[in-house]
Structure formats: C-alpha cells, structure tokens
Amino acid sequence: MHTHSLATWQHPHDFAMLKAQGEKRTWQVLIITAITMLFEIAAGITYGSMALLADGWHMGTHVAAFMITIFAYRFARKHADNKAFAFGTGKVSVLGGFASAIALIVVALIMLIESGQRLLAPQQIHFNEAIGVAVLGLLVNILCAFLLQGNHDHGHGHDESSQPHHHDHNLKAAYLHVLADALTSLLAIAALICGKYLGWNWLDPLMGIVGAVVISHWAYGLLRETGNILLDGSMPPQELAAIKEKIEATLDNRIADMHVWKVGPAHHAAIISIVTHYPQKIDYYKKLLGAFPTLSHLTLEIHTCEEESCLPL
C-alpha cells in the first residue's frame, strides 16, 4: 500500500482566465449602457423618433452581451475547482466570447435589414434629435471603451504576471460591442449632418450598411478565434514541428503519436507518445519541453523499443 503523497504527480486543472478588474469594468460599462438605453427609448417614445428607438434597442443587444460576459466570469470562478469539468473552466470565457460574437452578427444583420428598407422606402428623419442622441451615444461609448481598453488586450490566469499576449476572449467581445456602438454613432453623425445640411438623406441608410459590414468582419474574426479553441484546435503547425524536433533531437527518441489542444485561452494540454531504445525518467522529457510555457497539462507515454519489435530507426 502506498504511503507517499501523490501531489508530485498530480496536475492542476485551473486554466480559467479570471480578471477581477475586467469583471469590475464590465459591470461599470453594463450600468452606463443600460441607463443610456433606457434614456434613448424614453426619448424616442416622447419625441416620436424611430431613430432614437432603434438606437435604444440596438444598445439593448449590447447590454445582453455584457450580461453574457459577466455570467461567464462568475461561472468560471464559481466552478474553477469543480471536478465535473475535466480540464476546469478555462474555456468558459471563450464560450462567452463566442456567444457575444453571435450577438454582434445579429446586430449587424438587423442594421443591414433596416438600412436596406430605408434605402427602398425613405423615412422622415428627425435630424436635431437624432444628431443629439448619436453624439450622446458616441460620448458614452468613448467612456466605455476607455474603461475596457486597458483590460482587453492581454489575459492571464490567476497569476496575471505570467503567460502574456493571450486574449481574454470574453472581455475582447465586450470591447468589440463598445467599438461597434461607437462606429454606429460616428457613422450616424456624419450621415445625419450631411442629410441635414446637404439633403443627402440616402447617406444615413448607406452608412448603416457600411457599419453592418464592418461589425460582421469583427464578429467573424472573433468567431474563428473562439470557435477554434472550443473545437480543441491544436497549435500552429510550426509550433507542433518545434515540439517534435525538440524531443527527437536527443538520443534516438521518436514521437509515435502526439495530440495538443487548448484547454483555455493561454493554456495547452498535450498527450505525447515517445518510442525510444533508451528511456529516461519523465522529468527528462518535461525539461526538454520547458521551452514551451503554454504546455500547462502534459501527459507522456514512454515506450521502450525492444530490438525484436522495432525496425531500425
């Protein structure tokens, strides 16, 4: 019967990207956006302006996206040590980013449909009210972008000083929603000013189409990035080749099988099967792979190659 602790051989499974500052800033942005949304809807009803109502409900979709962001943070933190999740909750923030990207596409689709309808059937535009609300929306979004921009670039696990240059996809999605709103407001201001003073009313729906295309482009990029992680996408081929080269450069090691996949925005898990005539202790192979810091969960199989069972290498 074993009398020794197994801690030396056990792996941690906490790959979540929990940023308390990012969650706090998202709450602030959520509250500011929700207040602005209610103001715009109330103003639209009071002044009978469809432009105000449309912008208000548009901001409502971003409020929903920010709620997804906050839910993802809380769920990841609450279940960080839950054994029901094989590799922890590292992908929850990625899932939040994926869901928010879909919400961005819905927003772009609504903008595209509404803009197309207004091109075919122009409507009366309340320029003064619409310009005022667009300016207010832009100022609010500049404030929200300022709150989020310092946190969306790089994400880390609990040790925020390690693993740099990896996105917190959850916070990145929230930041893209703010940028989408700011872009919509900026294009609207330009179109409304041209419409009021030059009579170019057609520019308003045209700018809506331009904004929808740009937002769709952002959303598609985020979908590809997060979807690859959710589907257990591997490392880039050049990094896989570097791992193979590192192991096979010593002794007569040969990799028989290798699987590397993401378990979080900044963490990879790997299962590597090595065949060799001269097997070493596990620590030897782990030291070889020390140059790949994102390999956070490593499982190695070492197979001794007997002369009668192996072809010459």
Number of C-alpha atoms within 10 A of each C-alpha: 3 5 5 7 8 8 8 7 6 9 12 11 19 22 26 29 30 24 20 12 12 23 22 14 18 23 16 15 24 22 13 16 23 18 12 19 24 16 15 25 21 15 17 21 12 10 12 12 19 17 21 27 21 17 21 24 16 18 25 18 18 25 22 14 25 28 18 21 30 22 16 24 24 16 13 23 20 11 15 19 15 15 10 9 12 9 22 21 28 25 25 26 31 32 21 26 30 25 19 31 30 17 19 28 20 16 22 25 17 16 24 21 15 15 22 16 13 18 17 10 8 14 12 10 16 16 17 12 15 21 21 13 24 26 16 15 24 22 14 19 24 16 14 23 20 15 18 25 14 12 20 22 16 17 28 23 21 14 11 13 9 12 16 13 11 16 19 26 29 33 32 26 30 31 25 23 28 26 19 24 24 22 21 24 24 18 19 26 22 15 21 26 19 16 17 15 10 9 11 13 21 18 19 23 24 19 23 25 21 18 23 25 17 15 25 21 15 18 26 17 12 24 22 13 18 24 16 15 21 19 10 15 16 17 15 8 9 9 12 15 11 14 17 17 14 15 18 16 11 11 12 13 22 19 17 13 11 15 13 18 19 26 27 29 28 25 23 22 19 18 15 17 16 21 21 20 16 13 17 12 8 12 9 10 17 16 10 14 17 10 12 14 12 15 19 19 19 14 13 14 15 19 16 15 17 12 9 6 8 12 8 6 8
